[in-house]
Structure formats: C-alpha cells, structure tokens
Amino acid sequence: MASTSVIARAPALTGQTVVVIGGSGGIGLETARLARAEGADVVLTGRDPGRLEQAASALGALDSAAFDATDPAALERFFHGLATPVDQVMITAGRPYYGLLADMDVEQARRSFDEHMWLPINVARLAIGRVRPGGTLIFMGGTGARRARPGLTIAAMGTAALPAMTANLALELAPIRVNLIAAGFVDTPLSAQLLGEDLDQRREQLRGTLPIRRVVGPADVAALAVHLMTNTALTGATYDIDGGQQLLPG
C-alpha cells in the first residue's frame, strides 16, 4: 500500500506584528484570529472597550487600544504609541451608508465617508516610517454600489474612489504594499444590524443564486487578507470577494 506523507508548513506570519483597526468583531476579528494562527502578534483597535477587551483576551493579543479611528488626533496617538515597527495594517472599521437624498442623515453619511475615505488616507500617512518595507496596508471596500441605484450615492463614492486611491498609494508608499479587498455581502454581525428581520431571507436568496451556493463569511475574507499579507508580489490592486454576486443579473 502506498504511503502518504504530510509536509509540514511553517506559519506564514511568524515574527510579524499585524494591526487590525476595527478588530473587535466580524471580519477584523476573524483576520486577527487567522493571523495569530499563522504566528503573528496582533494589535487590535475598536471603539467599544468591552468588546475590544474580550476579543484581545480571547486571541492573546499583544496589545489593544479603544478609540474612534476617525478621530485624526486619536489615530495619530495610537500610531506614535506603537512600541515597534509593524508589518501589516488592516482597516475594517466602518459601516456603509444607504439612504435616499430626501431622507439622508447628514451626520451618519459624513461619518461613513470619513471611515471609508479619510481613515485610509490618514493611516497611509501615519504608516510611513512605522510599517516595515514590504509590509502591507489592506483597506476594505465593497462591490454592491458598482451598479447605480437610488440610495447608494454615498456608498458609490467610496466604491469608485477606493481602487484609484489604493493604486496611487501603492506607488507613493512603496516599498510598503497597499491593497484593497472589495466584498459583497458577508455574513457578519454588521450585516445582521443592517438587514434586521430580512437577514435570513437574504441568506437564503444568496444560497440559491450565488455560483458558490453558499454565503460568504468572515473567514473567507480573512483568508484573502492573510494571503495579501504573505504574498509580497501583490500591491496596488483590488481583490473582489463576493461569491460571484456581480455575475448575477439585476
């Protein structure tokens, strides 16, 4: 009988430090968990001190800091307070804003814009001299607002601008690498908040129509994020992860 052998693989992020801004839940927490499994030390940030402390304790995080990442002064204090240069920074903080102009909550819309546009810019500025050459900045965007529909004006601004921002920053920050993950529906607590009672219906609809015949979860996005951290040939690009949702009509 032929024998099979398993080739052991060394953890891909051993000796590296990964910072996850928005790391107390959802995609951020799952990415931090996978990074830890790959040997990295992780530093988590979030706005909710209780949730953040629980997440940091569960992962054995190197450090954590509770603050509002859209506050430029607080973000600068955080980066200046990092003990050593870091290798990877991922931003998952923020939520999309959907709403018709007639019903727009201007403050919420402005906050969403800050989270998806100004936060990456401010992180990129602060990364200079603090992220090691060859390390990565990973931004999060979406794919849903690529098709024009009423109520998507604010979301569409970020959807259109983030890929161009990513490409330009990849040139300006080199040899630090910069990449963007553009996700469709991901089954996270944030999605549950946004959809409310319609969540289960949306899940069933996607299971029945997506080419992958299942719903994309945080672990799927985390796997892509860690790949972007470890594959040093990747920079300046946008990587879609939506289970084929964009291939569907309508």
Secondary structure by P-SEA (a helix, b strand, c coil): cbbbbbbbbccccccbbbbbccccccaaaaaaaaaaaabbbbbbbbccaaaaaaaaaaaccccccccccccaaaaaaaaaaccccccbbbbccbbbbbbcccccaaaaaaaaaaaccaaaaaaaaaacccccccbbbbbbbbcccccccccaaaaaaaaacaaaaaaaaaaaaccbbbbbbbbcccccaaaaaaaccaaaaaaaaaaacccccccccaaaaaaaaaaaacccccccbbbbcccccccccc
